[in-house]
Amino acid sequence: MEYIEGGVTAAKGFKASSAAAGIKYQGRTDMAMIYSDVPCVAAGTFTTNIVKAAPVKWDRQVVYESEHAQAVICNSGIANACTGVQGMAYCEATAAKAAEVLGVQKDAVLVASTGVIGMQLKMDRIEAGIDMLAPALDGSIEAGHLAAKAIMTTDTVPKEVAVTFEIGGKKVTMGGMCKGSGMIHPNMCTMLGFITTDANISKALLQEALSEDIKDTYNMVSVDGDTSTNDTVLLLANSQAGNPLIDTKNEDYKAFCEALHAVNACLCRKIAGDGEGASALFEVKIIGAETKEQAVTLSKSVVTSSLVKTAICGHDANWGRILCAMGYSGAQFDPEKVDLFFESASGKIQIMKDGVAADYSEEEATKILSEPEVTAIADIKMGDQEATAWGCDLTYDYIKINADYRS
Amino acid sequence: MEYIEGGVTAAKGFKASSAAAGIKYQGRTDMAMIYSDVPCVAAGTFTTNIVKAAPVKWDRQVVYESEHAQAVICNSGIANACTGVQGMAYCEATAAKAAEVLGVQKDAVLVASTGVIGMQLKMDRIEAGIDMLAPALDGSIEAGHLAAKAIMTTDTVPKEVAVTFEIGGKKVTMGGMCKGSGMIHPNMCTMLGFITTDANISKALLQEALSEDIKDTYNMVSVDGDTSTNDTVLLLANSQAGNPLIDTKNEDYKAFCEALHAVNACLCRKIAGDGEGASALFEVKIIGAETKEQAVTLSKSVVTSSLVKTAICGHDANWGRILCAMGYSGAQFDPEKVDLFFESASGKIQIMKDGVAADYSEEEATKILSEPEVTAIADIKMGDQEATAWGCDLTYDYIKINADYRS
């Protein structure tokens, strides 16, 4: 497997476009389209929040009931959540308009929205946006990149990744884009993520691969502990790589899953590192766990703690907060057996041994914690299971961004 | 029942003192003592964090195994948590020293600490502090007030309350003090709270009254979602009011519970309103719930959401975030039936009706949200149960306080 340049247009037969439709933002693009030359099998995972945005409800229908999907329409600025019957009607109208312009089935059009909850979309602008997007579709890397920019809200950078790998002697490509960067604490699904691949794979295995992988990727990311109403990851496969169909869990499926994990994990690190106001990517690794579930619970509790996150912001090796957050997580462990380390590009240091402070240099710890990517590793010495969660520090800018997000 | 001036020294026979012992802070008091002229029955509730500070372990022994308690020694600056065997030895040494100086049993001395996790106490300073505290004991309101100041960490104001009420024709007094204001998300217990009363009540009912009341008070407070390692509420009753002994759940017990709730609820509002960096007390009331548990889950989820808290900081009626936080709480409800209101000293406004935006004035909403005490009320229209949770807004100052708390 090899990382290559690009995003959603990296795989064969996928095109993208973007447009400034004036949905809510001024002076920037705010709509994106992804299109496959041929029908795709589609998989999706969606928010577990019981308040589900209209596009989530729409996409669940498409993913679970339609045989194929062929296009995705995404807007930023307005989330189309808590918008009642009208919000659902807008999703259908969006799909209908795209279907007409692109010449595909309405139930093959996926829809995604991100932005303010509770505002209604202006449908005339969405429709005008689709009229701009369709003729602008393009298979270039640049077109994918511009689409990744159009779906940003408070993100500071677009987030893309692409890989190639081989299946049955054929080169297969997979690329994706996603957006963060607040209300990020996915549960059984995520923020907005769009992955495209030219792999030839059955719809059932495509869904299974995605559903399994999000447990170790999107579900392990938290920016602020808030699980959004719009979280959606869509995975489209159009079979243009020409590899033998993957319809059993063979070596080919394993290669596919490995590539999918690489793409998702990379996007997740980008989401965490670009969390609202973040100055550092904060990775929490629990090792020596008895069960995977225990490691997941502990690592997510630490990565979500406001007090731990502010300490990371201050480059402060305040390890007591880490042990504290492990302690209230609900997972069982023996606090008096825990070893704790901090690691970054500047080195690795042991902070705690058997539950009490190790003899370490605060100066060295501060140096290690001052890097843009910082990892805390806790060894609970109970077994060989582990888990990694991704988050970010909690900074002044998070408050600045969110205290008046709507204006 | 009547609110009166005072705190832990309001009830008959209780004295307090404070001292600058140089535990960690400079130029301020950092140790407090509470003492009853006669032995008390004691009740306590403690952190459910599995990382329990040494003083929590010590106090559990005293509350659960000793017949009586007579003194409390509290220090701020260092939490004596994650301090291993040595930390436990320090608790015992503290109690032994106080027992010697006060002429009471060692197992009648309660110990509490708050501050940085992981540092060891300097025992010579603790002992010197006790030598200063004992002769300074005083029954005045001022002495209680100074004790409340000595236990503060990042609190900006001391927190006290006192009430009088009548039982069997006798005037009974109850007073308390507590400290916040970060790492505040008590679970089955709380931060540090000390309540004294001259009521004559059995140890069993004292504990039951406390254990029941914290469910509606301390357990409904959250400043930052972090459940501390040191949370402790102690309730001492010394029977000096001369009321007939309360040892059954009669009308007298009811009056006692009512007073206890008034004291605890008042302290909780003070903790929330003085949460780290807070500019506003934020109260979340869920009404129309089917079960109490559902109302509790929903209100705590909203009051804990970073995105809701930053919106309150910005006086922004961003109600979508409230519905979102209800949606991921784990409690079931129909989003399309929810009505939402904001209320403060400036008035009351309906923001959402049946799950979508009501026709309201943003200007008026902002005015209501600009008060120092703000309430959000969500009616989920399923029954007649309700719950109230207390928190605060999330501000720049929270980051400032916590990014470098240890230095």
Interface residues (C-beta under 8 A of the other chain):
Chain A: T48 N49 I50 V51 K52 A79 A81 C82 T83 G84 V116 I117 G118 M119 G182 M183 H185 N187 D224 G225 D226 T227 S228 T229 T304 S305 S306 L307 T310 A311 C313 G314 D316 N318 W319 G320 R321 L323 C324 A325 M326 G327 Y328 Q332 F333 P335 E336 M352 D354 G355 V356 A357 L394 T395 Y396 Y398 I399 K400 N402 A403 D404 Y405 R406 S407
Chain B: T48 N49 I50 V51 K52 A79 A81 C82 T83 G84 V116 I117 G118 M119 G182 M183 H185 N187 D224 G225 D226 T227 S228 T229 T304 S305 S306 L307 T310 A311 C313 G314 D316 N318 W319 G320 R321 L323 C324 A325 M326 G327 Y328 Q332 F333 P335 E336 M352 D354 G355 V356 A357 L394 T395 Y396 Y398 I399 K400 N402 A403 D404 Y405 R406 S407
